[in-house]
Amino acid sequence: MATDYDAPRKNEEDNEQDSIQELQARRSDKSSGVVDEDETEAAEGFELPGADLSGEELAVRVLPRQADEFTCSNCFLVHHRSQLAYEKKGRMICTECAA
């Protein structure tokens, strides 16, 4: 913020009044800046350019957990054994959850 050294200086009383006015202005600015937007409405209006995917289905082949994998008892994701941080009382924890 630039300082104008030619401007008249303000005393303490002027500074207090200015700061109260600034606080009141900030309070009204914060409440006016809040936007209550429904995420589902925003997502419904979003379309990919040049693509009509309404008739498409997603086909994913799901594999069962392999012998060299484990399910983290904290995040419930399936990880490779190399990501096993520790195992206590039958609970397996991945390195990400242990960090």
Backbone as JSON, one array per atom type, in Angstrom:
{
  "sequence": "MATDYDAPRKNEEDNEQDSIQELQARRSDKSSGVVDEDETEAAEGFELPGADLSGEELAVRVLPRQADEFTCSNCFLVHHRSQLAYEKKGRMICTECAA",
  "N": [[0.85, -1.17, 0.0], [0.63, 2.16, -0.9], [2.08, 5.11, 0.52], [1.04, 8.34, 1.2], [2.9, 10.97, 1.71], [2.41, 13.67, 1.77], [-0.11, 14.08, 2.67], [-2.34, 15.24, 5.27], [-1.66, 14.43, 8.69], [-3.28, 12.09, 10.86], [-4.9, 12.14, 14.04], [-5.08, 10.16, 17.13], [-7.82, 9.79, 17.76], [-9.12, 10.1, 15.31], [-8.06, 7.89, 14.01], [-9.18, 5.78, 15.49], [-11.92, 6.08, 14.91], [-11.85, 5.7, 12.14], [-10.95, 3.06, 12.06], [-13.09, 1.71, 13.22], [-15.08, 2.22, 11.37], [-13.93, 0.9, 9.18], [-13.95, -1.73, 10.1], [-16.71, -2.2, 10.28], [-17.37, -1.98, 7.6], [-15.93, -4.13, 6.55], [-17.24, -6.25, 7.8], [-19.78, -6.17, 6.58], [-18.98, -6.67, 3.99], [-18.01, -9.32, 4.13], [-20.32, -10.81, 4.67], [-21.78, -10.33, 2.39], [-20.27, -11.59, 0.5], [-20.64, -14.28, 0.71], [-21.64, -17.21, -0.85], [-24.33, -19.22, -1.53], [-24.46, -22.01, -3.0], [-25.95, -24.65, -4.74], [-24.54, -27.75, -5.13], [-25.38, -29.88, -6.72], [-27.06, -28.7, -8.59], [-25.22, -27.12, -9.93], [-23.62, -29.09, -11.05], [-25.39, -30.36, -12.76], [-25.75, -28.53, -14.81], [-23.34, -28.59, -16.12], [-21.63, -29.5, -18.96], [-19.8, -31.63, -21.13], [-17.79, -30.43, -23.78], [-18.95, -31.02, -27.0], [-19.67, -33.71, -26.6], [-21.92, -36.31, -26.08], [-22.78, -38.11, -23.54], [-24.88, -39.39, -22.4], [-26.07, -41.88, -22.97], [-24.15, -43.72, -22.4], [-22.46, -46.38, -20.67], [-20.5, -47.24, -17.86], [-18.11, -49.63, -17.8], [-16.41, -51.66, -15.72], [-13.94, -53.9, -14.83], [-13.87, -55.79, -12.01], [-11.59, -57.01, -9.76], [-10.97, -59.6, -7.38], [-9.39, -59.28, -4.1], [-5.93, -59.79, -4.22], [-3.36, -62.26, -3.44], [-1.03, -60.98, -2.64], [-1.87, -58.58, -1.57], [-3.47, -56.28, 0.74], [-6.12, -55.11, 2.89], [-6.44, -51.98, 4.17], [-7.11, -51.26, 7.52], [-7.81, -48.8, 8.37], [-8.31, -46.83, 6.27], [-9.63, -48.46, 4.52], [-8.87, -49.15, 1.95], [-7.52, -51.13, -0.73], [-4.26, -52.26, -0.78], [-0.91, -52.9, -2.01], [1.31, -55.34, -0.58], [3.76, -54.17, -0.11], [3.22, -51.67, 0.8], [2.5, -51.88, 3.39], [2.52, -50.68, 6.59], [2.45, -51.37, 9.36], [1.33, -54.09, 11.47], [-0.98, -54.75, 13.87], [-2.5, -56.66, 16.28], [-4.1, -58.01, 14.4], [-4.93, -55.93, 12.82], [-4.26, -54.24, 9.9], [-2.3, -51.61, 8.71], [-1.82, -49.11, 6.33], [0.98, -47.35, 4.77], [0.35, -44.67, 4.24], [-1.75, -44.03, 6.01], [-0.43, -44.45, 8.39], [1.35, -42.39, 8.51]],
  "CA": [[0.0, 0.0, 0.0], [1.44, 3.37, -1.03], [1.88, 6.11, 1.56], [1.08, 9.71, 0.72], [3.56, 11.72, 2.77], [1.92, 15.03, 1.73], [-1.45, 14.13, 3.28], [-2.29, 15.62, 6.69], [-1.62, 13.3, 9.6], [-4.47, 11.93, 11.68], [-4.6, 11.88, 15.44], [-5.58, 8.86, 17.61], [-9.29, 9.74, 17.71], [-9.48, 9.86, 13.92], [-7.68, 6.52, 13.7], [-10.17, 4.89, 16.11], [-13.15, 6.17, 14.14], [-11.6, 5.07, 10.86], [-10.86, 1.62, 12.21], [-14.45, 1.2, 13.46], [-15.75, 2.26, 10.07], [-13.35, -0.16, 8.35], [-14.45, -3.01, 10.6], [-18.1, -2.33, 9.88], [-17.38, -2.22, 6.15], [-15.47, -5.51, 6.32], [-18.29, -7.18, 8.23], [-20.81, -6.21, 5.55], [-18.38, -7.29, 2.8], [-17.92, -10.76, 4.33], [-21.63, -11.43, 4.56], [-22.24, -10.24, 1.01], [-19.45, -12.44, -0.34], [-20.98, -15.69, 0.9], [-22.49, -17.72, -1.91], [-24.95, -20.5, -1.18], [-24.68, -22.64, -4.29], [-26.24, -26.06, -4.67], [-23.57, -28.45, -5.96], [-26.05, -30.72, -7.71], [-27.52, -27.84, -9.68], [-24.05, -26.72, -10.7], [-23.15, -30.25, -11.81], [-26.36, -30.66, -13.83], [-25.55, -27.6, -15.9], [-22.02, -28.77, -16.7], [-21.61, -30.46, -20.06], [-18.54, -31.72, -21.84], [-17.96, -29.87, -25.12], [-19.01, -31.92, -28.14], [-19.82, -35.11, -26.23], [-23.18, -36.7, -25.47], [-22.48, -39.34, -22.83], [-26.07, -39.8, -21.66], [-26.39, -43.28, -23.2], [-22.97, -44.54, -22.14], [-22.34, -47.05, -19.39], [-19.13, -47.48, -17.48], [-17.89, -51.05, -17.53], [-15.13, -51.84, -15.06], [-13.74, -55.27, -14.38], [-13.45, -55.77, -10.62], [-10.85, -58.21, -9.38], [-10.9, -59.8, -5.93], [-8.09, -58.97, -3.51], [-4.91, -60.78, -4.56], [-2.62, -62.82, -2.3], [-0.01, -60.03, -2.21], [-2.53, -57.32, -1.23], [-4.17, -56.24, 2.02], [-7.07, -54.01, 3.04], [-6.1, -51.15, 5.32], [-8.23, -51.21, 8.45], [-8.11, -47.41, 8.66], [-8.92, -46.17, 5.11], [-10.37, -49.5, 3.82], [-8.41, -49.29, 0.56], [-6.68, -52.3, -0.97], [-2.9, -51.85, -1.12], [0.07, -53.96, -2.17], [1.99, -55.64, 0.68], [4.91, -53.27, 0.05], [2.74, -50.45, 1.44], [2.09, -52.21, 4.75], [3.36, -49.99, 7.57], [2.54, -52.27, 10.51], [0.17, -54.93, 11.74], [-1.15, -54.94, 15.31], [-3.74, -57.33, 16.69], [-4.91, -58.32, 13.22], [-5.23, -54.7, 12.06], [-3.19, -53.87, 8.97], [-2.34, -50.18, 8.44], [-0.96, -48.74, 5.2], [1.97, -46.32, 5.06], [-0.29, -43.36, 4.18], [-2.5, -43.82, 7.25], [0.51, -44.47, 9.5], [2.12, -41.14, 8.51]],
  "C": [[0.9, 1.24, 0.0], [1.09, 4.36, 0.07], [2.02, 7.49, 0.95], [1.65, 10.57, 1.85], [3.11, 13.18, 2.8], [0.56, 15.18, 2.41], [-1.33, 14.52, 4.75], [-2.37, 14.38, 7.58], [-2.87, 13.29, 10.47], [-4.05, 11.68, 13.12], [-5.24, 10.55, 15.87], [-7.09, 8.74, 17.5], [-9.77, 9.47, 16.29], [-9.18, 8.41, 13.52], [-8.7, 5.54, 14.27], [-11.47, 4.9, 15.32], [-12.99, 5.49, 12.78], [-11.58, 3.55, 11.0], [-12.24, 1.01, 12.49], [-15.22, 1.17, 12.15], [-15.23, 1.16, 9.16], [-13.86, -1.52, 8.79], [-15.9, -3.24, 10.19], [-18.21, -2.61, 8.39], [-16.95, -3.64, 5.84], [-16.54, -6.52, 6.7], [-19.38, -7.28, 7.16], [-20.27, -6.85, 4.28], [-18.34, -8.8, 2.94], [-19.28, -11.42, 4.15], [-22.16, -11.36, 3.13], [-21.46, -11.16, 0.09], [-19.79, -13.91, -0.23], [-21.97, -16.11, -0.18], [-23.03, -19.08, -1.49], [-25.35, -21.17, -2.48], [-24.92, -24.13, -4.09], [-25.33, -26.8, -5.64], [-24.23, -29.3, -7.03], [-26.57, -29.88, -8.88], [-26.36, -27.4, -10.55], [-23.56, -27.87, -11.57], [-24.1, -30.6, -12.95], [-26.16, -29.76, -15.04], [-24.23, -27.76, -16.62], [-22.07, -29.84, -17.78], [-20.23, -30.46, -20.7], [-18.73, -31.2, -23.26], [-17.93, -30.96, -26.19], [-19.2, -33.38, -27.8], [-21.18, -35.32, -25.57], [-22.97, -38.07, -24.83], [-23.69, -39.87, -22.08], [-26.4, -41.28, -21.84], [-25.25, -44.23, -22.88], [-23.04, -45.18, -20.77], [-20.87, -47.3, -19.11], [-18.98, -48.95, -17.11], [-16.48, -51.22, -16.97], [-15.05, -53.28, -14.58], [-13.16, -55.22, -12.97], [-12.79, -57.1, -10.29], [-10.9, -58.37, -7.87], [-9.5, -59.49, -5.42], [-7.12, -60.13, -3.77], [-4.16, -61.22, -3.3], [-1.57, -61.85, -1.77], [-0.58, -58.66, -1.86], [-3.18, -57.44, 0.14], [-5.13, -55.06, 2.02], [-6.71, -53.26, 4.31], [-7.31, -51.04, 6.23], [-8.57, -49.78, 8.86], [-8.85, -46.74, 7.5], [-9.73, -47.14, 4.25], [-10.06, -49.59, 2.33], [-7.53, -50.52, 0.45], [-5.33, -51.81, -1.47], [-2.05, -53.1, -1.34], [0.81, -54.14, -0.84], [3.18, -54.71, 0.93], [4.5, -51.97, 0.75], [2.24, -50.7, 2.86], [3.05, -51.55, 5.74], [3.54, -50.87, 8.8], [1.24, -53.05, 10.66], [0.12, -55.17, 13.24], [-2.5, -55.58, 15.57], [-4.66, -57.6, 15.51], [-5.3, -57.11, 12.39], [-4.03, -54.34, 11.2], [-3.38, -52.4, 8.6], [-1.36, -49.88, 7.31], [-0.02, -47.59, 5.59], [1.35, -44.92, 5.06], [-1.04, -43.06, 5.46], [-1.57, -43.78, 8.46], [1.27, -43.16, 9.61], [1.43, -40.05, 9.29]]
}
